[in-house]
Amino acid sequence: MGFTLMLKTTDRLDLYTSPHGTTIALTIDRLLNDLAQSKPEWSNLVEMKYFLGLTDEEAAEVLGMKLRTIQRMWRDARQWLFERAEGGDARSVTS
């Protein structure tokens, strides 16, 4: 799935150059909504890093957390997203 590849290869999303950009955007939206329901702090971190382009250090400062805590949260959030994207839990909604 293109979304999983994008998560593994970049910290910034470039949906405009992807041939399946709309599908990927809908999948990301669904995944982030699901993540926000179960782990809102992880969702906030993902949004800060992907959409605002913040570094770990900047996110730690904004959230008032230690750098190592942010790094662990980032690792766990990415794993959560990978598992759901690869497992089909976030199938795109195209109809």
N, C-alpha and C positions, 0 to 999 in steps of 0.2 A: 504494500500500500504506500502511496506517495507520502502520506502524512508521517508515517514511521520513519521513512528515509530522511525526511526533512528534520525531524527531531534528532536523529542520530548525527546529522552532518552539519548542522548550523544552530546558532543561538538566535538567529533572526529569521523570521518567515518572509519569504518573497512570493506571495500568492499570485502576483501579476504575471510572472513568467511561467508559471505552471500551467500545462494544458488542462489540468483538472482543478484549477484554482478555486472555483465555486464549491465543488464537492469537498475539497480539503478544508475550506473555510467553514462549511457547515459541520464537518466532522470535528474540527477544532472547537467550534462553539459548543457543540453537544458535550464533548469531553470536558471542557472547562466548566460548563454548567454542572455536570455530574461531580466533578472534582470540588467545586465550590460548595456543593451540598454536604459532602463527606469531610472535606478538609479545606475549609476556607482560607487558612493561612498558606497552604500550598498553592491554591489557585491565585492568590494575590502575588505570590512570588513568581509564578509562571508568567503572569501578565506583566509584571515589572521587567522581567528579563527578556521575554520575547517581544512584547509590544512597545516597551519604553526603552529597551536596550541597556538597562542598568547592569553594571557589573555586580559580582557577589559583594564586593566591598560597599558599593553604593546602596544595594538592597538592604544590607545589614544596617547601614546607617539610617535609612528611611524607616525601617521596621523596628529599630532600636534593639537589635539582636546581635549576638556575637557572630563573627564571620564563620566560624566552624559550624554553628547551628544552621546558618543559611545554606552552607554547602551540603550538610546532611539533608535538609529539607529539599533542596534542589535535586539531589540524587534520588530521594524517595519519590518526589513528585514525577520526575522523568520516568522512573520505573513504573509507577502507577499508570501513566499515560501510555507507555509502550505496551504494557500488558493489555490494556483495554483496546488500543488501536489494533494490535496484532490478533487479539482474541475475538474481534468482531463485535465487541460490546458497543462500539460507537459507529455502527454502520451508518453510512451517509443516508440522508433523507432527501431523495430526489423526486418523489412523487407527491 
